[in-house]
Amino acid sequence: MDNRHYFVAFLAVLGMLAFFALITMPFWIPVLLFNSPFLLVVFLLAKYTRFGGILEKWYLTVYDWLVYQSETPRRLLWQGFYEFMSWYNQDTDWVTMNYGYALLTDDGHMIDKLLTEEQDKHECFSLQLYYFITGTNKAFKSLEGKTLVEIGSGRGGGISFLTRVFKPEKAIGIDFSMNQVEFCKARHSSVNQLEFHQGDAESFTTIESIGENSVDAIINVESSHCYGNIDNFFKQVNNALKKDGVFCYTDFRGAEDMDELKAKVEEYFVVEKSIDITRNVCYALKLDTQRRLAVIEEKCPKIFVPLINKFSGVTGSRVYEELNEGQTLYHAWLLKPKGRNANEEVKE
Ligand SMILES: C[S@@+](CC[C@H](N)C(=O)[O-])C[C@H]1O[C@@H](n2cnc3c(N)ncnc32)[C@H](O)[C@@H]1O
């Protein structure tokens, strides 16, 4: 099944659940009413006693498993989330979706001269994250005439920015959300070398314009936490990269999972640089909080604002607090492929 089928299956299950809830209404509404004193007691216990802490712990355990650790449920949840977001919001003045990177200076800025479009300036911290993982890298300075691919390109702002700055001969953004791909094709059509395709990080080399040993640089920004199986993704990157290609990779994980991710990265790639950027990401979120709150307020359905705030990383959100306290870590790598000509080095 490809991703669109997963998404349709997800919608079908939701539809069936809604239908079931509807036809069983005569049953569950009285049950709910009958149980409401009980529910009220549970609510009061949760709010005013230690029982609340236990309930919250259970809730967070289930939530983290579903959103960050499970295989198929995680894929389906993120896929549904991003499809919905891009279907609902087609506004062209929102083109990046990462937590950003700031220098630890007063204003945190580092690339003002490169931000030539008005929208670049609004989303400067998110673009700085792209620049940080690529701009200090020799391979990008000489990307002219070469191929650049982003896996998990989202609303396309990052790869559009890098394409305008580094001028590769061809740049390809890949995302599993069809709505986002359609959005990007329209939004970034003025950047000639740039194209977008729907595809899955775990099987993107099946896309026609990306063969084995065909890509000079691959980037992946804050997307891999959504993948069901990271090994599949790393194998695909190794296959797609030319022998002297580079892979610029950045994402977050819970502190207890980061060591496992680092070990996996080392298993599949030659590590040129490996940097903890948690403080820079956290500072970018702090500097960007007011703008993010205003964007969420303007662009998201009211009912989803609390949920979106949770993921947006604004100060006070769980994401922000966990980064600030080091319970979540954000890491960046500069990597080279290994194993294609030395299969024994790559786990099969
Ligand atoms: C947090 S957004 C980051 C987008 C973009 N890199 C940026 O920084 O603006 C994560 C993106 O990864 C995409 N994604 C998640 N799982 C994917 C998968 N298995 N294959 C391809 N894209 C995926 C989502 O659709 C979403 O656009």
The ligand as an SDF file (V2000), in Angstrom:
LIG
                    3D

 27 29  0  0  0  0  0  0  0  0999 V2000
    7.8100   19.2190   10.8720 C   0  0  0  0  0  0  0  0  0  0  0  0
    7.5230   19.0710    9.1670 S   0  0  0  0  0  0  0  0  0  0  0  0
    9.0400   19.7300    8.5310 C   0  0  0  0  0  0  0  0  0  0  0  0
    8.9040   20.1840    7.1020 C   0  0  0  0  0  0  0  0  0  0  0  0
   10.1400   20.8920    6.5400 C   0  0  0  0  0  0  0  0  0  0  0  0
   11.2800   20.0370    6.5670 N   0  0  0  0  0  0  0  0  0  0  0  0
   10.4200   22.1760    7.2790 C   0  0  0  0  0  0  0  0  0  0  0  0
   11.3720   22.1980    8.0560 O   0  0  0  0  0  0  0  0  0  0  0  0
    9.6950   23.1410    7.0620 O   0  0  0  0  0  0  0  0  0  0  0  0
    7.7130   17.3220    8.8400 C   0  0  0  0  0  0  0  0  0  0  0  0
    7.4110   16.9560    7.4050 C   0  0  0  0  0  0  0  0  0  0  0  0
    7.7960   15.5940    7.1870 O   0  0  0  0  0  0  0  0  0  0  0  0
    6.8260   15.0000    6.3180 C   0  0  0  0  0  0  0  0  0  0  0  0
    6.8690   13.5450    6.4960 N   0  0  0  0  0  0  0  0  0  0  0  0
    6.5690   12.8530    7.6010 C   0  0  0  0  0  0  0  0  0  0  0  0
    6.7190   11.5340    7.3930 N   0  0  0  0  0  0  0  0  0  0  0  0
    7.1300   11.3870    6.1040 C   0  0  0  0  0  0  0  0  0  0  0  0
    7.4790   10.2600    5.3120 C   0  0  0  0  0  0  0  0  0  0  0  0
    7.3960    9.0130    5.7830 N   0  0  0  0  0  0  0  0  0  0  0  0
    7.8730   10.4770    4.0410 N   0  0  0  0  0  0  0  0  0  0  0  0
    7.9600   11.7420    3.5460 C   0  0  0  0  0  0  0  0  0  0  0  0
    7.6400   12.8450    4.2600 N   0  0  0  0  0  0  0  0  0  0  0  0
    7.2430   12.6760    5.5330 C   0  0  0  0  0  0  0  0  0  0  0  0
    5.5130   15.6230    6.7710 C   0  0  0  0  0  0  0  0  0  0  0  0
    4.5000   15.5080    5.7930 O   0  0  0  0  0  0  0  0  0  0  0  0
    5.9420   17.0560    7.0320 C   0  0  0  0  0  0  0  0  0  0  0  0
    5.8160   17.8230    5.8740 O   0  0  0  0  0  0  0  0  0  0  0  0
  1  2  1  0
  2  3  1  0
  2 10  1  0
  3  4  1  0
  4  5  1  0
  5  6  1  0
  5  7  1  0
  7  8  2  0
  7  9  1  0
 10 11  1  0
 11 12  1  0
 11 26  1  0
 12 13  1  0
 13 14  1  0
 13 24  1  0
 14 15  1  0
 14 23  1  0
 15 16  2  0
 16 17  1  0
 17 18  1  0
 17 23  2  0
 18 19  1  0
 18 20  2  0
 20 21  1  0
 21 22  2  0
 22 23  1  0
 24 25  1  0
 24 26  1  0
 26 27  1  0
M  CHG  2   2   1   9  -1
M  END
$$$$
